[in-house]
Amino acid sequence: MPSTLYWRKAVYQVDRHELSTFHQPMPYRFILAQGYSLEEQTQRRDVTPDIQGVSTAQHMRHSSIRLACSLAVGCGVSLRPIAVLFSALLLLPITQSSIKRWMDDMGTPVPSPEEMLPQGLVLIPATECHSDGSYPRGTAHWVMVVQDEPDRSLMTHAAGSEHGADARKFLQKRKDLGLHVTAAVADDSQSFPEAIKAGSPQARLQADPFHTVKHLWGHLKKARFSSRKKRKARGEAQNDQAGIELAKTLWTLRWSLLTQPTNLSAEDKQTIAALESTDEGFVQSFRNLLRQVVTIFDHAHREAQAKRRLKQLRQDSRAVDDDHLAKMRTFFDTHWEQALR
């Protein structure tokens, strides 16, 4: 039969100090909340109500449980070190299985990303969205990310790659959630920008700066190897010992020649300066081209400055007969708007 519950309305506490040799006593606080019911034959049965901030089932404060879960999820601390920290620093002996159970209990009511997105947009509406992708550390999947601020990710989508059908699935999911993407970043691949244009024709495409510089540095590296190879072959054919020694020096300095002027050591600067005075052909032209590329991406504060540098870069690169430098000019022709947006 149902019985009436009787509650003591006020929750009260009792503080006790433990006898110890410490300078400061060790206090204990007992929080009491009484409740009971009268069963058959007026037999009293005591019950414990819910107390804010205290878990009577887990015998641990909610703040301690949240701390353990934050260490595991937010800081990446494994279960065993968490148990050691609680035991050594907080004097709370807990087991690894308890921490694992707390994590499972707290993670169960967390809504899905699709459910959290509308709530976040109500608090701060997203007027512009930015789409990009990367391989996060510890995963083997390409993850597409939509952001409206650098520190605010609106949605993520794990995909096999950023190309073709995988990108279209992500873009369709983004569209179904009502996100309006106005900008997207892509590398030098073709399929992802084409998928962006098909799903969001109004979106501005921007080339990834890392892939842009990597592409240009690849052409410069091939041009440097090609010049050294030709010089070595010409020296061997003409039995020119000075030409052969110069080819050996170019090979020794192959990475220093590609280093930005500001990142060179004092010794390398002197060596390259002497090399430029000895060989006023390719080495001097190559270093001049490198300085102009660095200026376009690192020191041009306005588009007009970058365009002036690009014009000079085209003229100087045409003066050097090299197919790889011609490919670099073609790359600028097709990617200028996206690379320097």
Stockholm file with secondary structure:
# STOCKHOLM 1.0

chainA/1-341         MPSTLYWRKAVYQVDRHELSTFHQPMPYRFILAQGYSLEEQTQRRDVTPDIQGVSTAQHMRHSSIRLACSLAVGCGVSLRPIAVLFSALLLLPITQSSIKRWMDDMGTPVPSPEEMLPQGLVLIPATECHSDGSYPRGTAHWVMVVQDEPDRSLMTHAAGSEHGADARKFLQKRKDLGLHVTAAVADDSQSFPEAIKAGSPQARLQADPFHTVKHLWGHLKKARFSSRKKRKARGEAQNDQAGIELAKTLWTLRWSLLTQPTNLSAEDKQTIAALESTDEGFVQSFRNLLRQVVTIFDHAHREAQAKRRLKQLRQDSRAVDDDHLAKMRTFFDTHWEQALR
#=GR chainA/1-341 SS CCCCEEECSSCEEEEEEECCSSSSCEEEEEEECCEEEECGGGCEEEECCCBTTEETTTTEEHHHHHHHHHHHHTSCCCHHHHHHHHHHTSCCCCCHHHHHHHHHHHHTTCCCHHHHHHHHHHHSCCSCCEEEEECCTTCCSEEEEEEEETTEEEEEEEESCSSHHHHHHHHHHHHHTTCCCCEEEECSCSHHHHHHHHHCTTCEEEECHHHHHHHHHHHHHHHHHHHHHHHHHHHHHHTCHHHHHHHHHHHHTTTGGGSCGGGCCHHHHHHHHHHHHHCTTHHHHHHHHHHHHHIIIIICCSHHHHHHHHHHHHHHHHTSCCHHHHHHHHHHHHHHHHHTC
#=GC SS_cons         CCCCEEECSSCEEEEEEECCSSSSCEEEEEEECCEEEECGGGCEEEECCCBTTEETTTTEEHHHHHHHHHHHHTSCCCHHHHHHHHHHTSCCCCCHHHHHHHHHHHHTTCCCHHHHHHHHHHHSCCSCCEEEEECCTTCCSEEEEEEEETTEEEEEEEESCSSHHHHHHHHHHHHHTTCCCCEEEECSCSHHHHHHHHHCTTCEEEECHHHHHHHHHHHHHHHHHHHHHHHHHHHHHHTCHHHHHHHHHHHHTTTGGGSCGGGCCHHHHHHHHHHHHHCTTHHHHHHHHHHHHHIIIIICCSHHHHHHHHHHHHHHHHTSCCHHHHHHHHHHHHHHHHHTC
//
